[in-house]
Amino acid sequence: MLELDALLLGFLERRYEQAAPDTRAAFERLLAAPDPLLLDYLMKRTIPIDRDVADVIDQIRSAVEP
């Protein structure tokens, strides 16, 4: 899914290096999820139980929302 890759790559390129270690770890846990679940998270169809992962998703979404 190219859209999914673009969203995740945007976070990786713009925010990952400056992120706190716990945020980096949460992003890495997010990447371990299957693509359909990642898409559900990013489209707000499902909320992750892991609060740190949910925070990373919010950061990813805020970077692209108008």
C-alpha positions in Angstrom: 0.0 0.0 0.0 1.8 3.1 -1.2 -0.3 5.5 0.9 0.6 3.6 4.0 4.3 3.6 3.0 4.2 7.4 2.4 2.7 8.1 5.8 5.2 6.0 7.7 8.1 7.1 5.7 7.1 10.8 6.3 7.3 10.2 10.1 10.6 8.3 9.7 12.2 11.1 7.7 10.8 14.1 9.6 10.5 13.0 13.2 12.1 9.7 14.0 15.7 11.0 14.7 14.5 13.7 17.1 12.0 11.4 18.8 12.4 10.2 22.4 13.6 6.6 22.8 10.1 5.4 23.9 8.6 7.0 20.9 11.1 5.3 18.6 10.3 2.0 20.3 6.6 2.6 19.8 7.1 3.3 16.1 9.1 0.1 15.7 6.3 -1.8 17.4 3.8 -0.2 15.1 5.9 -1.3 12.1 5.6 -4.9 13.3 1.8 -4.8 12.8 0.4 -6.2 9.5 -0.5 -3.7 6.8 -4.3 -4.1 7.2 -4.1 -3.3 10.9 -1.7 -0.3 10.3 -4.3 1.0 7.8 -7.1 0.6 10.4 -5.0 2.5 12.9 -4.2 5.4 10.6 -7.8 5.6 9.4 -9.1 5.7 13.0 -11.1 2.5 12.5 -9.2 0.8 15.3 -7.4 2.2 18.3 -4.3 0.4 19.5 -4.2 -0.8 23.1 -0.6 0.4 23.4 -0.9 4.0 24.4 2.6 4.8 23.1 1.7 3.4 19.7 -1.5 5.4 19.7 0.6 8.5 20.4 2.8 7.8 17.4 -0.2 7.3 15.2 -1.5 10.7 16.3 1.8 12.2 15.4 1.8 10.6 12.0 -1.8 11.7 11.3 -1.2 15.3 12.5 1.6 15.6 10.0 -0.8 15.1 7.1 -4.1 16.4 8.3 -5.1 19.9 7.1 
